[in-house]
């Protein structure tokens, strides 16, 4: 049985994540559906949150639907998500094998990845301290806006054009 406070905490986290504009852009341009991403995250992170092993039946109850989903539905969605994640990783490995990452047109993708990492680290630091001042909020908002604009531009096929 899933502790109601845990389910509530996971639901709040998933809702916040689904409202995050950067997450939305990344998800839209990924190989995962919203449901697959949610299911995969629950599978990977739920045990870290509760610091103990969880059954797939309990994990299924953490899904954002009020009653969760059946264990079978959770497992099918999780299998789809895992397959898509593995295929994405293989795509990255293939591109590395082919030497595509040496192309300067991909530098901007690495730059945005670094910006996102810096943004999330700074956000996490501020969140953990619990002391947020106006200047910090402005810096985060500016960085978030820059990241959103860059991601929207980079999600277009022409972003890999030689002309850019």
N, C-alpha and C positions, 0 to 999 in steps of 0.2 A: 504494500500500500504506500502510495506517495504522500508524503507530508504536505498538507494544504499550503503551508507557508512556503515550502520549496516550489510548489507548482506556481504560486503567486509570484515568487521572485523570478522564476524562469519566464513567466508570462510577461512581466514588466520588462525584463531584459530583451525578450524577443520583440515586444512592441516598440521599445526604444530603437532597437536595431532596424526594424522595418520602417521607422520614421527618419532614419539617418540618410540624408541625401547622398552622401558618398557611397554608403552601402547599396542604396537603390541603383545608382549608376553602375557600380561594379557588378552587381547581381544581374542587371539587365543585359550586360555585355559578357556574361560568363556562360558556361555550359550547364549551369544549374538552374532549376526552377526555384521559385520562392519556397515551395514545400520541401524540395530536396535539400536546399540550403538549411532550412530550419531543422529538418530531421537529422542531417549530418552534424550540425552544430550540437544538437541535443546529445547525439551519440558520443561525440568527442568530448564535450565539456560537462555534461551532467554529473559524471562521476567525480570530476574535479571539484565541482560546486559542493557536493554532499560529502566528499572525501570517503566514499565507500563504493563498493560494487553495486550496480543496479541491474535489474532484469530488463529485458527488452519490453516486457509488458509495462513496467513502471515508466520506462523512457517514453513509451507510446502515449502514456497519460499526460506527459509534459507538453505535448504538441499544443498549438495555440487554440485549437477547438476546445469548447467548454469541457467535453467529456474525453478529450484526447482522441485517439484513433485505436483501432484494433492492433494487436501485436503483429498480425499478418500484414496489414496495410503499412504499418511503420517499417517492418522489415523489407517489404517490396520497394518502398520509397527509398529506404536507406541503401538498398542494393543498387538502385538506379543512380543515386547520388555518388556512391563510391565508384561506380563504373565511370561516370562523367568526370570525377576528380582524377581518377587514374588516367583517363584519356587525355585530360588537360596536361597532366604532368608529363606524359609521353610526348605530347606535342612540344612542350618546352625542351625536353631532352633531344627530340629529333631536330629542332631548330639549332640547338647547340652543336649537335653532331654534324650538321650541314654547314656550320660556320655562319649562320645567319645573324647571330648576335654581334658579329664584327661590323655589320652594316651600320653606319652612322644614323640612319633613319630610325633606328631603335633606341638611340640614346635618350630621346625624350620620354620613352616609356620607363626607362630606368630612373630618370630624374623624377617622374611623378610617383614611382614606387617609393623612392627615398623621401619625398615630401609627405606622402601618406604615412609612412612609418614615423617620421618626425612629429607629424600632427597627432597620431594616436598615442605616441609616448608622452607628449606634452599634455594631452587631454587626460591620460591616465594619472600622470603626476599630480595634476590639479585636482582631479577627482579624489585621489587617495588622501591628499592633504586636507580636503574639505574646506579650504579657504580660497575662495575665488574672488578676485578683485576685478574691477572694470577693465583695466589694461589687459589682463590675461584673457578676458572674454573677447575683447576687440581683436587681439592677436589671433586667437583661435578662429574667430569668425572670418577674418581676412584670409587666413590660411585655408580654411574650409572652402571659401568662395573661389579662391585660386585653383584649388584641387578640383572642385566641381567643373569649372570652366575647362580646365585642361582635360579632364576625363571625357567630357562631352565632345571635345574636339578630337581627341585620340580614338574615340569609339567609331569614328567614320572611316570607311575603307580608304578614302583619299589620304588619310593621315600617313599612309605608307608610300605615297606617291613620291617620286624623285623631286618633284617641283616644290615640295614643302621644305 
